Amino acid sequence: MAEVFLSYAHEDLPRVRPLVKALETEGYSVWWDRELQPGESFEATIDREIQAAKCILVVWSVHSIASQWVKNEALEGLDRGILAPISLDVIRLPVAFKQHQSANFINWPETVDSDEYHKLISAVDDIIDPKRPKSRQELSGISHMKRRGRRHFRRRRDYLLPITILVAAISLTAIWQLSLMTAKPIKATPRLTVIPFESSATQDEQFYALSLTREIIQGLGRFDELELVQVSGLWDLDFSSVPKAMLSQESDYVLNGRVSLREDKVTIAVELQEIASDSLLWRGTYFDSVDNIFELQKKLIYGVVGKLNLATNLDSKAGSFAITPNKDAYREYLRGIDLLRRGEQHHISSAIEHFEVAINIDPQFTQAFAAMCRAYLERYRISNGPDEFAKGQNYCQLALNLDEYQSDVQLAQAELYRTSGEIDVARYHYTKLLEMDPRNADANLGLAAIFDLESNYQAAETLYIKATQLRPTYWKAQNQLGGFYFRQGLYFQAIESYLRVTQLTTANATALNNLGAAEFYAGNFEQAYASWRKASEYSTNSAAYSNMGTALYYAQRFEEALRQFEIAVKMDANDHRLWGNIGDNLRFLAVDRQQALNAYRQAILLAEQNLKVNPTDVRTNSRLAVYYAASGDRAAAERQLDKFRSNNGIDFNVLYDLAVATSLLEDMASSLRYLQLARDAGYPSVLLDSDPQFQDKEVL
C-alpha cells in the first residue's frame, strides 16, 4: 500500500506525471489510478488504496473542481485530517475546502516555486509522520527544474562589479541612441483570444452562437498580421473564469460576445478588451437577417481587424471569406455542421440532407462536399455498411477536385484514409491540417487514434487529453478519451469520461451506450443494462438494442436477448455483428440448428464485404473466424486464425474472439491459451466467469 494517494482530473495528466516523479524522488510511495491493473475492480481498488493511504494529495485545477470523483476523494482526506492540496490553476475552490490552504503550483512544471514546493513536502511529512525530524535541506525532486520565486543573495563589497556595470551602461546608452536614428520600429503581432459567444438556452440561439464563434475564428485566422491564441486550452470557458495572469502571458486582447435571435433577425453584441490595461477597447453591435448570416460575420471580422489597426488590405481578404457566395447554401451548411457535431445516427442523416441542399444550391461549395464525406464516414463507422464508405469516398474526391488546400478537405482526406486503414497517408493529412490550423481538435484526435493503433499509448493519451483541453465542451473529444481508457482496461477513467459526455450532450444515446459498456466491463451488469435501456429511450438505434441483448445474454436470458438482437438487426441489417449475435443466441436455444447457420452465413457475407474496404480490420477478421467456426467451416476458420499467429499488440476483444473460435473447433488447448492472453491483456475475469460460451468448459 502506498503512503500518498493522488487525486486529480485526467485532463491534467501531463502536469501530474512530473509531480508523481518528484514525490517518488523525495522517497514517498505514491498510488494514482495509473497503477490500476487491467480487469481490476476500480471501486474496490480505489477504496482499498484510499483507506490505506497516510496522505491524500488533491490536485485542484479548472478540471478537477468539476469532477465529483476528485471532490469525494478530497472529502475523505478532509474528514480524516490527511488532506494536502495543491492548485495548478487560479480557481475558486469548492466551499468545503476554502479553509484548507493549497500550495501554489500555478506554472508547474514549466517553472517551480521552491518555497511552495517546500511547503507541500513539509505538509506531507507532517501528515505522514508528525514526529519525523524536519531534517530536509535540499529537495531532489525539483533539482532539475527551472526555479521561480524569491531568491536570496548575500551582500558583499565588490567595487569592480559596479564600475563594470557603469561602463557597460554608458556604452549601451550610446548604441541605443544611435539605433533610434537608424532603425525602424518593429511592431509586434497582436495576439487575440476569442471566447465562445454566449446565448440563451434556446436551441436556435445556441446554434448561431457556436456556429458564428467557429466561423469567426476561422475567418480571423486568415489574417497573417494577427495571431489567434487559445489560452492553455481554456478558450471554451467563460471569460470571467480564465485567470487574467494566464491570459496576459499568452494573449493581448480578448473578444467575447452574446448572440440573440428575434424572429428572423440575429444580433451579436461584442466586446474587445485589452488585457494588460484591463480596459474595454471597443464595443460593437451587429444585426441582420438570418438570411444574411455570412455578411454579418464578415462585418464583425472587419470590425475587429479595424479596431486592432492591422496593416492589411481588407479588399484582398474579402475573397478568402467567401466559402460560398450564396447565403442560403451557407446557412444550410452551418445547420449541417451543427448536426454532424452531435454525432447521433439520426443527426448525421439530417446533416447529410442539409449538405445536399447546400451542394445543390452551390455546386462549387468545397466545404460542403468535405462535410458530406465526413458525414458518410461517420455513418459507415456506426453501421459498417460498405455503401456508406463508397459515398464518403466519392464526396472526398469531389472536395479534393475543388480545392485540395482547404483545411476542411485535409480533415476529410485524413478521416477517409484512417477509415480505410491507410494509416501513413492519414497521418500525412492530419499533419498537413495541423500546419494550417494548430488548434484543430479533430486533427489531434485523429493522430491520437493512429498512435493508439500503433500501441504508442502515452503519445495517444497526451493527444486525446490535448483535444479535450482545446475543446472542453466538445463531447466527441471526451468520448474518444473514454474509449481510449476503455480499451486500456481503465474502466474507472472510462466511466468518468463517459459521465462527462452525458453532461455535455443531453439525451445522447451514444454516450449512454459507451457508459453502459464501461459499467458492463467493470462487472456491473444491472447498471449497464439500465444505461443501455435509457439509451434506447433517447434513440432507437441498433447499438442500444444490441447492448441490451448482450447484457441479457450474459445473464443467460437467451430468449429475451434474442428479441433485442432481432430488433437491432431490423434497424440495421448491414451490421455483421448483429447477425453473429443472433447466431450465438440461437445456439443456446432449443431451435432448429439451421436458423443459427442462416444467421452466421449472413454475418459472414457482410463481414467479407467490410474486409473489401479495409482488409486489415482486426476486429472484423477475428469475428469472421468465430462465424466460420460456428457454421462448421473448419478450413475457412483456420485460415482466419492463421492471420493471428503473432499475438503482439492484439486487442483483448480480438483474443477473446480467437478463444471462442478455437473452442468451437474443439481445440481447447489453443482456446485456453487465448483466454489467458486475453486475461493478461485486460479482458475482465467477471465476463469470462459469466460467459455462456465457456460455462460447460473448464476455463482458467
Summary of the structure (lengths in Angstrom):
residues: 700
radius of gyration: 29.2
end to end distance: 27.7
largest distance: 103.9
contacts: 2267
relative contact order: 0.05
helix: 63%
strand: 9%
